[in-house]
Amino acid sequence: MDWPRDLAGWPNRDYSSRIAARPHRWHVQRMGRGPVVLLIHGAGGATHSWRDVMPVLAPHAHVVALDLPGQGFTQAGTRARSGLEPTAADIAALCADQGWDPIGIVGHSAGVAVALRLSQMLHATPAVVGINPALDKFEGVAGWLFPVLAKALALNPLTPFLFTIGGASGRRARQLIEGTGSHLADEGYRLYSRLMSNRSHISGTLQMMASWELDGLIAELPKVNAHTLFLAATGDRAVPVSVAERAAARMPDAKVEILNDLGHLAHEEAPEMVARRILAFLGLDKTARARQVP
């Protein structure tokens, strides 16, 4: 990719920078001053997922959003570090390299698992906010079939080409997103369509899926001491509310708040409301508690 022209039309591009911290070349967006709050997108996403959340958080914190290795505009240095454990370790190394000491980590979907594991790796345990946390394993046949398929696709060099041949239509992006229970403005569908047309992004996403393993984290949930809030949307067709409730019940300091009438991309559907809940939970905005939507 031709940096920075490859960012043309990307949300908040004026706040983008690239940071070389082994083994990756990270794309990060930084906005605001104050205590650091780190934002981690889910599988197949990128910094655009936080496009309307960041400006609400920025008056109260130094907000840092990053693209996961191989996804969005982050160039992965190796395919061998796409799983949960190495991803969290590499983000911890990035934080150390940049002198970031987050007081809070906000994750979405699979990014919640990264946030929880990362909270155990940092010197001072940050609070965690998880939006529709993907913290459960597939059951039955899917439990072994889906990872095997993902690994096979990731290892096939033709897969990204086949996924992106002819480009990704806005209609296909809309169908996938609305299949998770979310409804976005046209810009949101356009941005996801753009990602779905990018072979490097597709390859990075498939590699993450093929390497994903949650057994260790799920087993250790009773030892995850981070002050945690799960925001679970009732309209999420990808991750049911019960996943957040089961995870919170096994953790020493976790609670669940329900988001009514929203889907899997709740923070993109209602960014102001989600951002205010984040601020209130992290204690960054005293007025956020008064304005918090029930």
N, C-alpha and C positions, 0 to 999 in steps of 0.2 A: 504494500500500500504506500501511496505517496503522501507522507505526512507533511504539512497538516491539511493538504487539499482533500484528503479522503474524509475529513470531518465537515466538509461543506454541507450546510443544512442540518447539522447535528445539534440537538438541544444543548444549550449552555456551553457551546464550543469555546467561547472566550475564556472559560474557566478550566479548559483542558490542558494537560501537560503529559509528557511521557517521561517515565522514570525507569532507568535501567537499574534493577536490583536483582541480582542473580537468583534464579536462572532466567527470569522473564524481563521483557520490556513492557512495563505496565502503562496502561492508559488510565489516568485518574482525573477527576474533576474536583477542584477545591473552591469553596465559597465560604465567606464569613470569617470571623475571628472568635477566639475564646476556646473553651474546652472542645476537644476533638470528638466528633461523632462520626463513626465509620458506617457506610452504607454498602451492603453486599446484595447484589441481584441474584435471581434464581437461574436455573439451567436454561440456556437459550436466550437470556436477557442481556442487558448492557446498562451503561449509565443512564440511558434515556428513560429507563424505568422510574428514575427519581427526578425527572425533569421539573415537575411542579412541586415536589416535596422539598427539594433543596432550598428554593428561595424563601420558604416559610421557616425553615430551621436556621438559615444563615444569620439572621439578626441576633441569634442567641448562642451560636456555636461556630466552630471551625468544622464545616461539614466536608467530609472526604468520601467521594463515591469512586469505585474502581470497577474496571472490567475484569472478570475472572480470566485466568490463563487460557488463551486460544479463543476467547469469545470477545465480541465487540471489537475494540481496537487494541487489545492487549496481545502482544506477540509472545506465544509460549516458547520458552527456551528448550523445552523437552516435552515429549508426549508422556513421559514416565511419571509426571507429577500432576496428574489431573484428578486423582482421587481426593477424598475428604481430608485425610491426614496430611498429605503433602501440600494441598492447597492452603489449609489453615496455617501450616508451618511457614510457607512462603509468604503469606500475608503478614504473619508475625515478624518475619525477617524484614519485610518492607517497612513495617511500622518502626522497627528498631533503627533501620537505616535512615529514615526520615525524621526520627525523633517524635513520632506520634505516640501518645499515650491515651488512647480513647477512654472516655468515661462511659461511653455507650456504643454498642454495635447494633445496627438495625439490619435484619436480614429478611429476605422474602423467599418463601418456598424452600428449595434446596439450600439457598443462602443462609437459612436459619441454622441448619446443621453446621455450616462453616462458622457462623457467629458463635454458637455454643462451644464448639471445639476451640476456637480462637480465644474465647474468654478464659479457658483453662491454661493457655500458653503465655498470656501477657503477664507482666510483672504485677500490675494492680488489676484485679478482676473487674472488668467493666460490666455495667448492666447490659441486658440483652432485650431487644424488642423483636419478636418474630411475627411476621405477617403471613398468615396461612402456612404454618410450618409443615414442611414435608419431612416428617419424622417417623415414618412408618414404612414397613416393608410390604411389597406385594405379597399376596397370599396365594396359596395353591400353585397351579401350573405356572402362573405369571411370575412367581417368585424365582424360578430358575430359568424360564424361557426368555423373559424380557432382558435380563442382563446378558444372556448368551447372544441374543440377536443384536443388542447394542454393541457388544464386543466385536462380533463378526462384521457389522457395518463399519465400525471405526477402523478396523484393520484393512478394509478394502479401499485402495487408493481412488477407485472410481466413485465411491459413495458420494462425496461432496458434489462432484459433477452431476451425478444423477439426480440428487436432491434439488439442485439449483438450475438444471437445464431449462432454458427458456425463461429464466427469471421467476420470481415469486409474485403472483398477482395479489392485489389488495384483497380480492375476494377470498383467496386461500387463507391469508392472514386473518381476515375477519372471521372465517369459519372456525379456525383453530382457537382463536381467542374467545369467541362467543361460546365455543364448546366447553370452556372452563367456567362459564357463568358470568363473564365480564363483558361490558359494553363500553367502548372507547370512542372518543372523538376521531375524526378522520385522520388527524396527525398520528395518533397512536397506531392505527392500522398501517399507515404508510411507513412508519419507522420499523415495525416488526417485519413488514414485507421487505424492506431494505436489508435487514439482517438475514432473512431467509434466502436472499439472493446472493449472499456472500459465502463462497466456498470455504474460506478459512474459518469463518464463524460456525458453519455447519460441522466442519471437521472437529473443531474444538469442543462443541457441544456434545457430539457423539462420543468423543474420547472421555469427556467427563462422565457421561452416562455409563460407559463401559467400565470405568474404574470405580464407580460409586459403591461404597460399602458402608452401611449404617449400623451393622451389628454391634461394633465396639462402642459407639456413642450411645446407642439405645440401652445397652447393658449398663453404662456408666451414668445414666441420667440422675440416679440418686446422689451422685458425687459432684454434679454440676452445681456449684454454689452461687452462680451469678444471679443477681436480682433480675427476674425475668418476667416479661409481659408477652403473652401470646394474643395477637389480634386475629380472631377467626371469623370469617365471613360466612353467613348462612347460605349464600347463593353459590358458594365455591363448589364446582362439580369435579375439581381435580383433587382437592384435599378436604375431606369433610371436617366439620367442627370437632368431631369426636377424637381426631388425631391430636389436636392441641390439648384437649381435655385429658386424654390418657397420659400424654407427656408431662403436663403440669402436675398431675396427681403423683407422679413418681419423683418429682424434683423438690428439693427442700425449700425453695423460695421462688415459686412461680405461680402466676395466676392467668386466667383467661378472660378477655373481654370480647363480647360478641359485636360484630359489625353486621347490621341488618341490611338486607337488600343489596348486597355487593357480592362480587365474584372473586375469582382467584387473584386478579390484579386490582385488588381493592384500593391500593395506594395510588393507582393511576386513575381510578374512577372518582375517588374522593380524596385528593391529595391534601387539601387544607385540613379536613377533619382528622385524617390519619396523622398528619404532621403535628397537630395540636395534641393528640393523645401521646405521641412520642415525647414532645416537650414536657408535658405534664408528668409523665412517668419518670423522666430523667431529672425533673426538678429544675429545668432550665428557664421556664417561663411561668412566673406566678399567676399571670392572668390566664394562662392556658387552662388551668384547672377550672376557672369560672366559666370559660367559653366551651369547655369540653362537651361534645355532643353525646347525649346518653345513648 
